Every structure is written in structure tokens, then in C-alpha cells.
Amino acid sequence: MNKSAMKLLFVVCLLFISGCATTKEFVKNPQRLESIRRIAVMPFNGNNTDIGNAVAESLSANLLNSRFTIIERTQLDKLLAEQGLSLTGVLQNEQSIVGKIKGIDAIIVGSTTTARGFAGLLNGGYRDYVSNCSARLIDVATGEILFAVTYTSSGPRNQHGFVMPSDVGEMLAERFLHMDEANH
């Protein structure tokens, strides 16, 4: 087999092993998006709480150097308590936030689904990874979903290596940072 055929075979194998990820976005009210400044990122729910929390924490961290002010979880708990709400209650019924949380323009809620896939022998064999993730930006004044993004991965690896929850949070943050451009 010549060198070019071996290179082609290598690239095909690499693409097969690496899997792929896709995202989809939805913008409901572009004009309202422009006025959103103060955001609270809620813990993401899903079949693996630790991975969901890791995605949400990464999303928060990656939004810090942006036009948004990210409300820290302890501050959020304090704001919710002042309004007679709890984080658990808000997560169970997103509509309970409508018009009640002072000082926050919107919240980001989300969910993750994890799966187990073969990441390669050098990456520990079979590993849990984020197979699906969705995040929604909800206007606290109206309860309206202003922006939504979904992430889907076909395997624990992509072209850059093993996919970590922090990578998914970073990708979501990138989409939130450019949500104003999504419908243009």
C-alpha cells in the first residue's frame, strides 16, 4: 500500500473513531436579547448530576468575560430566599420565576444526557460522555424562552480528543455569546 493510500485510510479511521458533534440554535425575541445583562445559570439536570453540574459551571465560567453579569450561586440562593423561592422549586417549575427574582434579567436552565462509549485504550476504554445537552435562556419577567441551543455528540471523542463536560460548557457559552447574531 502506498503512502497516500495509507494516509487516506488513517484519516477515514480517525474520522470514524472521533465521532462528531452538532448544535442547533433558536432565537425567539432578538430585540429582548439585547437588553439581557444579569444572568443566573442554574444547575443542569440529567441522568448524571455531576456531569450536569460540571457543564453548568463551565458555562458560567466561560460567560464571565462577556457583556453579561453572572450571578454567583450563593447570591442566587440569597435572591431566591428574599422572594420566598428555593432553587429546587425554580428548577422543578421554571414558571415560578416569572416576575419574582429582582435584579436578574434571565436564567439559563438546561439538561444533559450522558452515555457510555469507547474512548480508546489510551483514554481509559469506556467512558461516560455528554451525548445530548440543551440550554435555554428564560426571561424572568415573562417566562419566555429567548434563546435555546442543543448539543449532540455521537461519541466520547471528537476531532480534538476526549470530550469533557467543560468542553460542552465552553461550546454552549460560545453560542450564548453570539446569540444576537444567530438570526441575522
Phi, psi and omega per residue, in radians:
M1 nan 2.309 -3.106
N2 -1.398 2.972 -3.065
K3 -1.074 -0.728 -3.108
S4 -1.160 -0.658 3.096
A5 -1.179 -0.653 3.109
M6 -1.179 -0.693 3.102
K7 -1.100 -0.748 3.119
L8 -1.092 -0.766 3.110
L9 -1.080 -0.715 3.117
F10 -1.087 -0.795 -3.137
V11 -1.108 -0.755 3.127
V12 -1.089 -0.785 3.115
C13 -1.094 -0.739 3.132
L14 -1.076 -0.761 3.107
L15 -1.120 -0.693 3.135
F16 -1.124 -0.780 -3.115
I17 -1.232 -0.656 -2.986
S18 -1.258 -0.412 -3.111
G19 1.213 -3.090 3.112
C20 -2.535 2.831 3.115
A21 -2.228 2.520 3.093
T22 -2.262 2.704 3.051
T23 -2.307 2.669 3.027
K24 -2.337 2.549 -3.115
E25 -2.243 2.705 3.098
F26 -2.515 2.219 3.079
V27 -2.041 2.198 -3.101
K28 -1.641 -0.840 -2.997
N29 -2.349 1.445 -3.063
P30 -1.001 -0.600 -3.133
Q31 -1.138 -0.716 -3.133
R32 -1.204 -0.575 3.137
L33 -0.983 -0.646 -3.094
E34 -1.094 -0.476 -3.109
S35 -1.599 -0.085 3.141
I36 -1.300 2.148 3.138
R37 -2.228 -0.809 -3.060
R38 -1.783 2.062 -3.048
I39 -2.195 2.476 2.982
A40 -1.991 2.271 3.100
V41 -1.729 2.048 -3.138
M42 -1.442 2.754 3.041
P43 -1.075 2.439 3.112
F44 -1.443 2.413 3.087
N45 -1.633 2.922 3.130
G46 2.806 -3.007 -3.074
N47 -1.399 -0.095 3.041
N48 -2.428 1.743 -3.048
T49 -1.013 -0.727 -3.113
D50 -1.084 -0.757 3.135
I51 -1.180 -0.720 3.089
G52 -1.042 -0.758 3.109
N53 -1.153 -0.643 3.126
A54 -1.139 -0.693 3.098
V55 -1.110 -0.813 -3.127
A56 -1.107 -0.726 3.121
E57 -1.131 -0.723 3.101
S58 -1.119 -0.734 3.089
L59 -1.013 -0.846 3.121
S60 -1.017 -0.853 -3.101
A61 -1.077 -0.665 -3.107
N62 -1.374 -0.185 3.070
L63 -1.639 -0.107 -3.056
L64 -1.061 -0.772 3.138
N65 -1.573 1.108 -3.106
S66 -2.546 -3.025 3.122
R67 -1.269 -0.178 -3.080
F68 -1.572 2.571 2.921
T69 -1.737 2.111 -3.111
I70 -1.672 2.194 -3.117
I71 -1.444 2.179 3.126
E72 -1.147 2.571 -3.076
R73 -0.971 -0.709 3.138
T74 -1.153 -0.663 3.078
Q75 -1.157 -0.662 3.114
L76 -1.100 -0.800 3.109
D77 -1.015 -0.705 3.129
K78 -1.138 -0.796 3.116
L79 -1.092 -0.716 3.117
L80 -1.129 -0.741 3.137
A81 -1.080 -0.683 3.101
E82 -1.062 -0.521 -3.121
Q83 -1.661 0.073 -3.138
G84 1.296 0.459 3.140
L85 -2.037 2.839 3.038
S86 -2.193 2.719 3.131
L87 -1.051 -0.715 3.122
T88 -1.070 -0.762 3.136
G89 -1.104 -0.717 3.134
V90 -1.150 -0.720 -3.136
L91 -1.157 -0.586 3.139
Q92 -1.353 -0.539 -3.114
N93 -2.437 1.585 -3.077
E94 -1.019 -0.483 -3.123
Q95 -1.211 -0.281 3.138
S96 -1.172 -0.224 -3.125
I97 -1.484 -0.263 -2.988
V98 -0.956 2.032 3.059
G99 1.202 0.115 -3.012
K100 -1.823 -0.438 -3.064
I101 -1.662 1.867 -3.136
K102 -1.336 2.475 3.062
G103 1.492 0.041 3.086
I104 -2.208 2.289 3.119
D105 -1.455 -0.646 -3.051
A106 -2.718 2.798 3.013
I107 -2.128 2.670 3.004
I108 -1.922 2.129 3.054
V109 -2.049 2.731 -3.127
G110 -2.852 3.042 3.093
S111 -2.495 2.628 3.105
T112 -2.238 2.587 2.993
T113 -2.150 2.244 3.117
T114 -1.847 2.695 3.081
A115 -2.399 2.964 3.094
R116 -1.960 2.289 -3.126
G117 -2.546 2.843 -3.127
F118 -1.406 2.051 -3.088
A119 -1.741 0.037 -3.096
G120 1.780 2.641 -3.104
L121 -1.092 -0.646 -3.136
L122 -1.240 -0.335 3.125
N123 -1.767 0.310 3.053
G124 1.624 0.245 3.105
G125 1.360 -2.170 -3.125
Y126 -1.452 2.333 -3.100
R127 -2.401 2.678 2.995
D128 -1.372 2.498 3.105
Y129 -2.559 2.838 3.092
V130 -1.374 1.931 3.140
S131 -1.565 -0.585 3.094
N132 -2.498 2.523 3.085
C133 -2.631 2.411 3.034
S134 -2.300 2.535 3.107
A135 -2.391 2.444 -3.111
R136 -2.273 2.372 3.046
L137 -1.684 2.078 -3.055
I138 -2.010 2.205 3.082
D139 -1.211 2.104 -3.105
V140 -1.266 -0.354 3.130
A141 -1.324 -0.558 -3.054
T142 -2.089 -0.301 -3.055
G143 1.388 0.067 -3.096
E144 -1.352 2.406 3.013
I145 -1.364 2.050 -3.105
L146 -1.604 -0.581 -3.089
F147 -2.620 2.466 3.084
A148 -2.448 2.489 3.080
V149 -2.410 2.450 3.069
T150 -2.132 2.597 3.119
Y151 -2.216 2.342 3.098
T152 -2.338 2.324 3.108
S153 -2.185 2.469 -3.141
S154 -1.604 -0.061 -3.130
G155 -2.950 2.998 -3.088
P156 -1.309 -0.109 -3.133
R157 -2.187 2.626 2.969
N158 -2.226 -2.950 -3.084
Q159 -1.137 -0.250 -3.121
H160 -1.769 -0.097 -3.129
G161 2.197 -2.774 -3.102
F162 -1.167 2.303 -3.110
V163 -1.494 2.062 3.131
M164 -1.735 2.722 3.056
P165 -0.964 -0.588 3.123
S166 -1.135 -0.565 3.079
D167 -1.140 -0.712 3.137
V168 -1.152 -0.749 3.084
G169 -1.065 -0.684 3.107
E170 -1.146 -0.724 3.119
M171 -1.134 -0.731 3.105
L172 -1.091 -0.760 3.132
A173 -1.031 -0.727 3.116
E174 -1.023 -0.700 3.129
R175 -1.208 -0.699 3.115
F176 -1.163 -0.624 3.137
L177 -1.181 -0.421 -3.130
H178 -1.998 0.378 -3.097
M179 -1.156 -0.479 3.110
D180 -1.107 -0.470 -3.099
E181 -1.582 -0.156 -2.996
A182 -1.070 -0.597 -3.114
N183 -1.753 0.063 -3.106
H184 -1.645 nan nan
